[in-house]
Amino acid sequence: MKIDGVFIKEMVESTIDESMVDAINRIGHIMGLETIAEFVENSEILHRLQALGVDYAQGYGIRRPFPIDELFSY
């Protein structure tokens, strides 16, 4: 289950956004789904998501986008 970046990008400063991320993550896990957070822009957000138990993260704080051909270059 993807957690929308609108909640992720301000979750460190906003207890409401952090609570939404926590709730969505818990509901996803209760449903037997893995969760992925988008818009992970820095390590502070990444560490908070890890503490909440979010399964995956994507965003510039993980790695900037790159050409798909780089995946297949040997």
PyMOL Python script that loads the backbone (N, CA, C, O; Angstrom):
from pymol import cmd

cmd.read_pdbstr("""\
ATOM      1  N   MET A   1       0.853  -1.158   0.000  1.00  0.00           N
ATOM      2  CA  MET A   1       0.000   0.000   0.000  1.00  0.00           C
ATOM      3  C   MET A   1       0.904   1.226   0.000  1.00  0.00           C
ATOM      4  O   MET A   1       1.789   1.358   0.845  1.00  0.00           O
ATOM      5  N   LYS A   2       0.673   2.119  -0.955  1.00  0.00           N
ATOM      6  CA  LYS A   2       1.503   3.318  -1.055  1.00  0.00           C
ATOM      7  C   LYS A   2       0.941   4.416  -0.154  1.00  0.00           C
ATOM      8  O   LYS A   2      -0.256   4.705  -0.173  1.00  0.00           O
ATOM      9  N   ILE A   3       1.822   5.015   0.630  1.00  0.00           N
ATOM     10  CA  ILE A   3       1.441   6.133   1.501  1.00  0.00           C
ATOM     11  C   ILE A   3       1.792   7.421   0.774  1.00  0.00           C
ATOM     12  O   ILE A   3       2.959   7.664   0.466  1.00  0.00           O
ATOM     13  N   ASP A   4       0.804   8.234   0.503  1.00  0.00           N
ATOM     14  CA  ASP A   4       0.978   9.433  -0.306  1.00  0.00           C
ATOM     15  C   ASP A   4       1.979  10.408   0.299  1.00  0.00           C
ATOM     16  O   ASP A   4       2.012  10.619   1.512  1.00  0.00           O
ATOM     17  N   GLY A   5       2.788  10.996  -0.568  1.00  0.00           N
ATOM     18  CA  GLY A   5       3.821  11.930  -0.154  1.00  0.00           C
ATOM     19  C   GLY A   5       3.314  13.170   0.546  1.00  0.00           C
ATOM     20  O   GLY A   5       4.064  13.814   1.279  1.00  0.00           O
ATOM     21  N   VAL A   6       2.047  13.519   0.334  1.00  0.00           N
ATOM     22  CA  VAL A   6       1.496  14.702   1.011  1.00  0.00           C
ATOM     23  C   VAL A   6       1.575  14.542   2.530  1.00  0.00           C
ATOM     24  O   VAL A   6       1.713  15.531   3.250  1.00  0.00           O
ATOM     25  N   PHE A   7       1.489  13.315   3.018  1.00  0.00           N
ATOM     26  CA  PHE A   7       1.617  13.051   4.458  1.00  0.00           C
ATOM     27  C   PHE A   7       3.080  12.886   4.869  1.00  0.00           C
ATOM     28  O   PHE A   7       3.465  13.249   5.980  1.00  0.00           O
ATOM     29  N   ILE A   8       3.888  12.338   3.968  1.00  0.00           N
ATOM     30  CA  ILE A   8       5.279  12.016   4.281  1.00  0.00           C
ATOM     31  C   ILE A   8       6.143  13.262   4.424  1.00  0.00           C
ATOM     32  O   ILE A   8       6.904  13.386   5.384  1.00  0.00           O
ATOM     33  N   LYS A   9       6.028  14.190   3.468  1.00  0.00           N
ATOM     34  CA  LYS A   9       7.001  15.286   3.403  1.00  0.00           C
ATOM     35  C   LYS A   9       6.971  16.231   4.594  1.00  0.00           C
ATOM     36  O   LYS A   9       7.960  16.919   4.846  1.00  0.00           O
ATOM     37  N   GLU A  10       5.878  16.287   5.330  1.00  0.00           N
ATOM     38  CA  GLU A  10       5.790  17.178   6.495  1.00  0.00           C
ATOM     39  C   GLU A  10       5.660  16.415   7.820  1.00  0.00           C
ATOM     40  O   GLU A  10       5.401  17.017   8.862  1.00  0.00           O
ATOM     41  N   MET A  11       5.837  15.104   7.778  1.00  0.00           N
ATOM     42  CA  MET A  11       5.543  14.299   8.974  1.00  0.00           C
ATOM     43  C   MET A  11       6.474  14.588  10.157  1.00  0.00           C
ATOM     44  O   MET A  11       6.093  14.367  11.306  1.00  0.00           O
ATOM     45  N   VAL A  12       7.685  15.078   9.888  1.00  0.00           N
ATOM     46  CA  VAL A  12       8.609  15.388  10.985  1.00  0.00           C
ATOM     47  C   VAL A  12       8.140  16.622  11.751  1.00  0.00           C
ATOM     48  O   VAL A  12       8.305  16.711  12.967  1.00  0.00           O
ATOM     49  N   GLU A  13       7.555  17.572  11.024  1.00  0.00           N
ATOM     50  CA  GLU A  13       7.089  18.816  11.657  1.00  0.00           C
ATOM     51  C   GLU A  13       5.636  18.753  12.111  1.00  0.00           C
ATOM     52  O   GLU A  13       5.217  19.558  12.943  1.00  0.00           O
ATOM     53  N   SER A  14       4.862  17.814  11.581  1.00  0.00           N
ATOM     54  CA  SER A  14       3.423  17.776  11.845  1.00  0.00           C
ATOM     55  C   SER A  14       3.021  16.476  12.530  1.00  0.00           C
ATOM     56  O   SER A  14       3.148  15.399  11.947  1.00  0.00           O
ATOM     57  N   THR A  15       2.541  16.573  13.752  1.00  0.00           N
ATOM     58  CA  THR A  15       2.077  15.371  14.453  1.00  0.00           C
ATOM     59  C   THR A  15       0.843  14.787  13.770  1.00  0.00           C
ATOM     60  O   THR A  15       0.613  13.580  13.845  1.00  0.00           O
ATOM     61  N   ILE A  16       0.058  15.614  13.117  1.00  0.00           N
ATOM     62  CA  ILE A  16      -1.112  15.112  12.391  1.00  0.00           C
ATOM     63  C   ILE A  16      -0.662  14.250  11.210  1.00  0.00           C
ATOM     64  O   ILE A  16      -1.170  13.145  11.020  1.00  0.00           O
ATOM     65  N   ASP A  17       0.285  14.748  10.420  1.00  0.00           N
ATOM     66  CA  ASP A  17       0.780  13.967   9.286  1.00  0.00           C
ATOM     67  C   ASP A  17       1.463  12.684   9.756  1.00  0.00           C
ATOM     68  O   ASP A  17       1.274  11.626   9.155  1.00  0.00           O
ATOM     69  N   GLU A  18       2.246  12.770  10.815  1.00  0.00           N
ATOM     70  CA  GLU A  18       2.889  11.565  11.330  1.00  0.00           C
ATOM     71  C   GLU A  18       1.849  10.553  11.811  1.00  0.00           C
ATOM     72  O   GLU A  18       2.009   9.351  11.597  1.00  0.00           O
ATOM     73  N   SER A  19       0.807  11.023  12.447  1.00  0.00           N
ATOM     74  CA  SER A  19      -0.266  10.134  12.899  1.00  0.00           C
ATOM     75  C   SER A  19      -0.988   9.488  11.727  1.00  0.00           C
ATOM     76  O   SER A  19      -1.367   8.319  11.805  1.00  0.00           O
ATOM     77  N   MET A  20      -1.186  10.232  10.640  1.00  0.00           N
ATOM     78  CA  MET A  20      -1.809   9.673   9.439  1.00  0.00           C
ATOM     79  C   MET A  20      -0.931   8.580   8.833  1.00  0.00           C
ATOM     80  O   MET A  20      -1.426   7.521   8.449  1.00  0.00           O
ATOM     81  N   VAL A  21       0.371   8.842   8.749  1.00  0.00           N
ATOM     82  CA  VAL A  21       1.299   7.847   8.215  1.00  0.00           C
ATOM     83  C   VAL A  21       1.269   6.592   9.084  1.00  0.00           C
ATOM     84  O   VAL A  21       1.222   5.479   8.560  1.00  0.00           O
ATOM     85  N   ASP A  22       1.295   6.756  10.379  1.00  0.00           N
ATOM     86  CA  ASP A  22       1.250   5.626  11.305  1.00  0.00           C
ATOM     87  C   ASP A  22      -0.046   4.833  11.130  1.00  0.00           C
ATOM     88  O   ASP A  22      -0.021   3.603  11.089  1.00  0.00           O
ATOM     89  N   ALA A  23      -1.168   5.529  11.028  1.00  0.00           N
ATOM     90  CA  ALA A  23      -2.465   4.859  10.877  1.00  0.00           C
ATOM     91  C   ALA A  23      -2.552   4.103   9.553  1.00  0.00           C
ATOM     92  O   ALA A  23      -2.996   2.956   9.524  1.00  0.00           O
ATOM     93  N   ILE A  24      -2.130   4.739   8.454  1.00  0.00           N
ATOM     94  CA  ILE A  24      -2.172   4.076   7.149  1.00  0.00           C
ATOM     95  C   ILE A  24      -1.273   2.849   7.154  1.00  0.00           C
ATOM     96  O   ILE A  24      -1.648   1.798   6.634  1.00  0.00           O
ATOM     97  N   ASN A  25      -0.085   2.980   7.740  1.00  0.00           N
ATOM     98  CA  ASN A  25       0.844   1.860   7.830  1.00  0.00           C
ATOM     99  C   ASN A  25       0.234   0.707   8.623  1.00  0.00           C
ATOM    100  O   ASN A  25       0.322  -0.447   8.202  1.00  0.00           O
ATOM    101  N   ARG A  26      -0.375   1.003   9.752  1.00  0.00           N
ATOM    102  CA  ARG A  26      -0.984  -0.051  10.584  1.00  0.00           C
ATOM    103  C   ARG A  26      -2.141  -0.731   9.866  1.00  0.00           C
ATOM    104  O   ARG A  26      -2.267  -1.955   9.905  1.00  0.00           O
ATOM    105  N   ILE A  27      -2.982   0.057   9.215  1.00  0.00           N
ATOM    106  CA  ILE A  27      -4.114  -0.515   8.482  1.00  0.00           C
ATOM    107  C   ILE A  27      -3.604  -1.417   7.355  1.00  0.00           C
ATOM    108  O   ILE A  27      -4.116  -2.518   7.150  1.00  0.00           O
ATOM    109  N   GLY A  28      -2.594  -0.942   6.629  1.00  0.00           N
ATOM    110  CA  GLY A  28      -2.014  -1.778   5.580  1.00  0.00           C
ATOM    111  C   GLY A  28      -1.502  -3.097   6.110  1.00  0.00           C
ATOM    112  O   GLY A  28      -1.737  -4.142   5.503  1.00  0.00           O
ATOM    113  N   HIS A  29      -0.809  -3.067   7.229  1.00  0.00           N
ATOM    114  CA  HIS A  29      -0.277  -4.300   7.805  1.00  0.00           C
ATOM    115  C   HIS A  29      -1.396  -5.213   8.305  1.00  0.00           C
ATOM    116  O   HIS A  29      -1.302  -6.432   8.156  1.00  0.00           O
ATOM    117  N   ILE A  30      -2.441  -4.652   8.889  1.00  0.00           N
ATOM    118  CA  ILE A  30      -3.589  -5.463   9.317  1.00  0.00           C
ATOM    119  C   ILE A  30      -4.227  -6.163   8.124  1.00  0.00           C
ATOM    120  O   ILE A  30      -4.715  -7.287   8.238  1.00  0.00           O
ATOM    121  N   MET A  31      -4.218  -5.481   6.971  1.00  0.00           N
ATOM    122  CA  MET A  31      -4.782  -6.053   5.749  1.00  0.00           C
ATOM    123  C   MET A  31      -3.839  -7.047   5.081  1.00  0.00           C
ATOM    124  O   MET A  31      -4.184  -7.648   4.064  1.00  0.00           O
ATOM    125  N   GLY A  32      -2.641  -7.222   5.657  1.00  0.00           N
ATOM    126  CA  GLY A  32      -1.673  -8.149   5.098  1.00  0.00           C
ATOM    127  C   GLY A  32      -0.868  -7.559   3.950  1.00  0.00           C
ATOM    128  O   GLY A  32      -0.274  -8.300   3.168  1.00  0.00           O
ATOM    129  N   LEU A  33      -0.841  -6.242   3.839  1.00  0.00           N
ATOM    130  CA  LEU A  33      -0.132  -5.563   2.772  1.00  0.00           C
ATOM    131  C   LEU A  33       1.184  -4.980   3.271  1.00  0.00           C
ATOM    132  O   LEU A  33       1.310  -4.628   4.444  1.00  0.00           O
ATOM    133  N   GLU A  34       2.156  -4.881   2.382  1.00  0.00           N
ATOM    134  CA  GLU A  34       3.370  -4.146   2.686  1.00  0.00           C
ATOM    135  C   GLU A  34       3.121  -2.682   2.344  1.00  0.00           C
ATOM    136  O   GLU A  34       2.298  -2.370   1.484  1.00  0.00           O
ATOM    137  N   THR A  35       3.837  -1.786   3.023  1.00  0.00           N
ATOM    138  CA  THR A  35       3.626  -0.354   2.815  1.00  0.00           C
ATOM    139  C   THR A  35       4.874   0.288   2.220  1.00  0.00           C
ATOM    140  O   THR A  35       6.000  -0.127   2.490  1.00  0.00           O
ATOM    141  N   ILE A  36       4.641   1.313   1.404  1.00  0.00           N
ATOM    142  CA  ILE A  36       5.737   2.068   0.803  1.00  0.00           C
ATOM    143  C   ILE A  36       5.420   3.557   0.907  1.00  0.00           C
ATOM    144  O   ILE A  36       4.329   4.003   0.551  1.00  0.00           O
ATOM    145  N   ALA A  37       6.385   4.304   1.396  1.00  0.00           N
ATOM    146  CA  ALA A  37       6.233   5.755   1.559  1.00  0.00           C
ATOM    147  C   ALA A  37       6.909   6.464   0.389  1.00  0.00           C
ATOM    148  O   ALA A  37       8.046   6.150   0.036  1.00  0.00           O
ATOM    149  N   GLU A  38       6.202   7.421  -0.209  1.00  0.00           N
ATOM    150  CA  GLU A  38       6.818   8.215  -1.265  1.00  0.00           C
ATOM    151  C   GLU A  38       7.226   9.576  -0.726  1.00  0.00           C
ATOM    152  O   GLU A  38       6.820   9.955   0.372  1.00  0.00           O
ATOM    153  N   PHE A  39       8.023  10.312  -1.485  1.00  0.00           N
ATOM    154  CA  PHE A  39       8.517  11.643  -1.108  1.00  0.00           C
ATOM    155  C   PHE A  39       9.441  11.605   0.116  1.00  0.00           C
ATOM    156  O   PHE A  39       9.426  12.525   0.933  1.00  0.00           O
ATOM    157  N   VAL A  40      10.231  10.559   0.239  1.00  0.00           N
ATOM    158  CA  VAL A  40      11.212  10.497   1.325  1.00  0.00           C
ATOM    159  C   VAL A  40      12.400  11.351   0.897  1.00  0.00           C
ATOM    160  O   VAL A  40      13.226  10.928   0.089  1.00  0.00           O
ATOM    161  N   GLU A  41      12.472  12.562   1.451  1.00  0.00           N
ATOM    162  CA  GLU A  41      13.422  13.564   0.987  1.00  0.00           C
ATOM    163  C   GLU A  41      14.708  13.651   1.806  1.00  0.00           C
ATOM    164  O   GLU A  41      15.681  14.250   1.348  1.00  0.00           O
ATOM    165  N   ASN A  42      14.735  13.071   3.003  1.00  0.00           N
ATOM    166  CA  ASN A  42      15.943  13.188   3.831  1.00  0.00           C
ATOM    167  C   ASN A  42      16.013  12.044   4.841  1.00  0.00           C
ATOM    168  O   ASN A  42      15.062  11.280   5.007  1.00  0.00           O
ATOM    169  N   SER A  43      17.148  11.947   5.501  1.00  0.00           N
ATOM    170  CA  SER A  43      17.368  10.834   6.440  1.00  0.00           C
ATOM    171  C   SER A  43      16.489  10.934   7.678  1.00  0.00           C
ATOM    172  O   SER A  43      16.147   9.914   8.276  1.00  0.00           O
ATOM    173  N   GLU A  44      16.119  12.146   8.070  1.00  0.00           N
ATOM    174  CA  GLU A  44      15.248  12.295   9.240  1.00  0.00           C
ATOM    175  C   GLU A  44      13.884  11.641   8.983  1.00  0.00           C
ATOM    176  O   GLU A  44      13.355  10.933   9.840  1.00  0.00           O
ATOM    177  N   ILE A  45      13.331  11.885   7.808  1.00  0.00           N
ATOM    178  CA  ILE A  45      12.059  11.251   7.444  1.00  0.00           C
ATOM    179  C   ILE A  45      12.252   9.744   7.344  1.00  0.00           C
ATOM    180  O   ILE A  45      11.430   8.980   7.849  1.00  0.00           O
ATOM    181  N   LEU A  46      13.323   9.312   6.701  1.00  0.00           N
ATOM    182  CA  LEU A  46      13.587   7.884   6.542  1.00  0.00           C
ATOM    183  C   LEU A  46      13.674   7.170   7.886  1.00  0.00           C
ATOM    184  O   LEU A  46      13.092   6.098   8.056  1.00  0.00           O
ATOM    185  N   HIS A  47      14.396   7.753   8.846  1.00  0.00           N
ATOM    186  CA  HIS A  47      14.523   7.130  10.163  1.00  0.00           C
ATOM    187  C   HIS A  47      13.184   7.070  10.897  1.00  0.00           C
ATOM    188  O   HIS A  47      12.896   6.101  11.598  1.00  0.00           O
ATOM    189  N   ARG A  48      12.375   8.106  10.733  1.00  0.00           N
ATOM    190  CA  ARG A  48      11.057   8.108  11.389  1.00  0.00           C
ATOM    191  C   ARG A  48      10.160   7.031  10.787  1.00  0.00           C
ATOM    192  O   ARG A  48       9.437   6.345  11.509  1.00  0.00           O
ATOM    193  N   LEU A  49      10.209   6.885   9.470  1.00  0.00           N
ATOM    194  CA  LEU A  49       9.420   5.842   8.803  1.00  0.00           C
ATOM    195  C   LEU A  49       9.864   4.456   9.267  1.00  0.00           C
ATOM    196  O   LEU A  49       9.039   3.572   9.499  1.00  0.00           O
ATOM    197  N   GLN A  50      11.157   4.283   9.397  1.00  0.00           N
ATOM    198  CA  GLN A  50      11.689   3.008   9.874  1.00  0.00           C
ATOM    199  C   GLN A  50      11.175   2.717  11.287  1.00  0.00           C
ATOM    200  O   GLN A  50      10.797   1.586  11.592  1.00  0.00           O
ATOM    201  N   ALA A  51      11.164   3.733  12.139  1.00  0.00           N
ATOM    202  CA  ALA A  51      10.670   3.558  13.512  1.00  0.00           C
ATOM    203  C   ALA A  51       9.192   3.189  13.534  1.00  0.00           C
ATOM    204  O   ALA A  51       8.743   2.460  14.419  1.00  0.00           O
ATOM    205  N   LEU A  52       8.439   3.693  12.561  1.00  0.00           N
ATOM    206  CA  LEU A  52       7.006   3.382  12.486  1.00  0.00           C
ATOM    207  C   LEU A  52       6.745   2.014  11.868  1.00  0.00           C
ATOM    208  O   LEU A  52       5.630   1.499  11.955  1.00  0.00           O
ATOM    209  N   GLY A  53       7.753   1.426  11.251  1.00  0.00           N
ATOM    210  CA  GLY A  53       7.604   0.098  10.669  1.00  0.00           C
ATOM    211  C   GLY A  53       7.161   0.077   9.217  1.00  0.00           C
ATOM    212  O   GLY A  53       6.688  -0.950   8.730  1.00  0.00           O
ATOM    213  N   VAL A  54       7.309   1.211   8.511  1.00  0.00           N
ATOM    214  CA  VAL A  54       6.986   1.235   7.087  1.00  0.00           C
ATOM    215  C   VAL A  54       7.981   0.332   6.363  1.00  0.00           C
ATOM    216  O   VAL A  54       9.174   0.346   6.666  1.00  0.00           O
ATOM    217  N   ASP A  55       7.489  -0.451   5.411  1.00  0.00           N
ATOM    218  CA  ASP A  55       8.305  -1.478   4.769  1.00  0.00           C
ATOM    219  C   ASP A  55       9.290  -0.954   3.721  1.00  0.00           C
ATOM    220  O   ASP A  55      10.427  -1.422   3.649  1.00  0.00           O
ATOM    221  N   TYR A  56       8.861   0.009   2.915  1.00  0.00           N
ATOM    222  CA  TYR A  56       9.691   0.514   1.819  1.00  0.00           C
ATOM    223  C   TYR A  56       9.589   2.030   1.745  1.00  0.00           C
ATOM    224  O   TYR A  56       8.642   2.635   2.247  1.00  0.00           O
ATOM    225  N   ALA A  57      10.596   2.632   1.101  1.00  0.00           N
ATOM    226  CA  ALA A  57      10.604   4.084   0.933  1.00  0.00           C
ATOM    227  C   ALA A  57      11.135   4.422  -0.459  1.00  0.00           C
ATOM    228  O   ALA A  57      11.979   3.717  -1.012  1.00  0.00           O
ATOM    229  N   GLN A  58      10.621   5.512  -1.003  1.00  0.00           N
ATOM    230  CA  GLN A  58      11.134   6.005  -2.275  1.00  0.00           C
ATOM    231  C   GLN A  58      11.190   7.515  -2.227  1.00  0.00           C
ATOM    232  O   GLN A  58      10.380   8.149  -1.550  1.00  0.00           O
ATOM    233  N   GLY A  59      12.133   8.091  -2.935  1.00  0.00           N
ATOM    234  CA  GLY A  59      12.262   9.540  -2.974  1.00  0.00           C
ATOM    235  C   GLY A  59      13.707   9.969  -3.098  1.00  0.00           C
ATOM    236  O   GLY A  59      14.621   9.146  -3.050  1.00  0.00           O
ATOM    237  N   TYR A  60      13.904  11.267  -3.257  1.00  0.00           N
ATOM    238  CA  TYR A  60      15.247  11.820  -3.448  1.00  0.00           C
ATOM    239  C   TYR A  60      16.164  11.538  -2.265  1.00  0.00           C
ATOM    240  O   TYR A  60      17.382  11.500  -2.434  1.00  0.00           O
ATOM    241  N   GLY A  61      15.609  11.340  -1.072  1.00  0.00           N
ATOM    242  CA  GLY A  61      16.429  11.010   0.089  1.00  0.00           C
ATOM    243  C   GLY A  61      17.009   9.613   0.023  1.00  0.00           C
ATOM    244  O   GLY A  61      17.945   9.293   0.756  1.00  0.00           O
ATOM    245  N   ILE A  62      16.463   8.777  -0.850  1.00  0.00           N
ATOM    246  CA  ILE A  62      16.962   7.417  -1.060  1.00  0.00           C
ATOM    247  C   ILE A  62      17.941   7.426  -2.234  1.00  0.00           C
ATOM    248  O   ILE A  62      19.104   7.043  -2.108  1.00  0.00           O
ATOM    249  N   ARG A  63      17.430   7.876  -3.374  1.00  0.00           N
ATOM    250  CA  ARG A  63      18.255   8.010  -4.581  1.00  0.00           C
ATOM    251  C   ARG A  63      17.500   8.848  -5.592  1.00  0.00           C
ATOM    252  O   ARG A  63      16.285   8.726  -5.747  1.00  0.00           O
ATOM    253  N   ARG A  64      18.230   9.683  -6.262  1.00  0.00           N
ATOM    254  CA  ARG A  64      17.633  10.502  -7.307  1.00  0.00           C
ATOM    255  C   ARG A  64      17.285   9.614  -8.503  1.00  0.00           C
ATOM    256  O   ARG A  64      17.933   8.590  -8.722  1.00  0.00           O
ATOM    257  N   PRO A  65      16.276   9.996  -9.273  1.00  0.00           N
ATOM    258  CA  PRO A  65      15.923   9.201 -10.453  1.00  0.00           C
ATOM    259  C   PRO A  65      17.111   9.096 -11.425  1.00  0.00           C
ATOM    260  O   PRO A  65      17.962   9.983 -11.492  1.00  0.00           O
ATOM    261  N   PHE A  66      17.140   8.005 -12.160  1.00  0.00           N
ATOM    262  CA  PHE A  66      18.198   7.780 -13.132  1.00  0.00           C
ATOM    263  C   PHE A  66      17.603   7.075 -14.338  1.00  0.00           C
ATOM    264  O   PHE A  66      16.523   6.493 -14.243  1.00  0.00           O
ATOM    265  N   PRO A  67      18.293   7.117 -15.469  1.00  0.00           N
ATOM    266  CA  PRO A  67      17.775   6.468 -16.674  1.00  0.00           C
ATOM    267  C   PRO A  67      17.595   4.959 -16.465  1.00  0.00           C
ATOM    268  O   PRO A  67      18.441   4.297 -15.865  1.00  0.00           O
ATOM    269  N   ILE A  68      16.502   4.445 -16.960  1.00  0.00           N
ATOM    270  CA  ILE A  68      16.196   3.019 -16.790  1.00  0.00           C
ATOM    271  C   ILE A  68      17.278   2.137 -17.416  1.00  0.00           C
ATOM    272  O   ILE A  68      17.513   1.017 -16.962  1.00  0.00           O
ATOM    273  N   ASP A  69      17.930   2.647 -18.453  1.00  0.00           N
ATOM    274  CA  ASP A  69      19.001   1.875 -19.106  1.00  0.00           C
ATOM    275  C   ASP A  69      20.131   1.540 -18.136  1.00  0.00           C
ATOM    276  O   ASP A  69      20.821   0.537 -18.321  1.00  0.00           O
ATOM    277  N   GLU A  70      20.330   2.353 -17.115  1.00  0.00           N
ATOM    278  CA  GLU A  70      21.378   2.076 -16.124  1.00  0.00           C
ATOM    279  C   GLU A  70      21.094   0.801 -15.341  1.00  0.00           C
ATOM    280  O   GLU A  70      22.023   0.178 -14.826  1.00  0.00           O
ATOM    281  N   LEU A  71      19.848   0.408 -15.244  1.00  0.00           N
ATOM    282  CA  LEU A  71      19.516  -0.835 -14.566  1.00  0.00           C
ATOM    283  C   LEU A  71      20.018  -2.052 -15.325  1.00  0.00           C
ATOM    284  O   LEU A  71      20.303  -3.094 -14.733  1.00  0.00           O
ATOM    285  N   PHE A  72      20.124  -1.908 -16.657  1.00  0.00           N
ATOM    286  CA  PHE A  72      20.456  -3.039 -17.500  1.00  0.00           C
ATOM    287  C   PHE A  72      21.868  -2.981 -18.057  1.00  0.00           C
ATOM    288  O   PHE A  72      22.250  -3.825 -18.868  1.00  0.00           O
ATOM    289  N   SER A  73      22.644  -1.997 -17.630  1.00  0.00           N
ATOM    290  CA  SER A  73      24.031  -1.921 -18.116  1.00  0.00           C
ATOM    291  C   SER A  73      24.918  -2.801 -17.240  1.00  0.00           C
ATOM    292  O   SER A  73      24.870  -2.723 -16.013  1.00  0.00           O
ATOM    293  N   TYR A  74      25.697  -3.607 -17.864  1.00  0.00           N
ATOM    294  CA  TYR A  74      26.535  -4.573 -17.137  1.00  0.00           C
ATOM    295  C   TYR A  74      27.955  -4.153 -17.155  1.00  0.00           C
ATOM    296  O   TYR A  74      28.810  -4.840 -16.596  1.00  0.00           O
TER     297      TYR A  74
END
""", "prot")
cmd.dss("prot")
cmd.show_as("cartoon", "prot")
cmd.util.cbc("prot")
cmd.orient("prot")
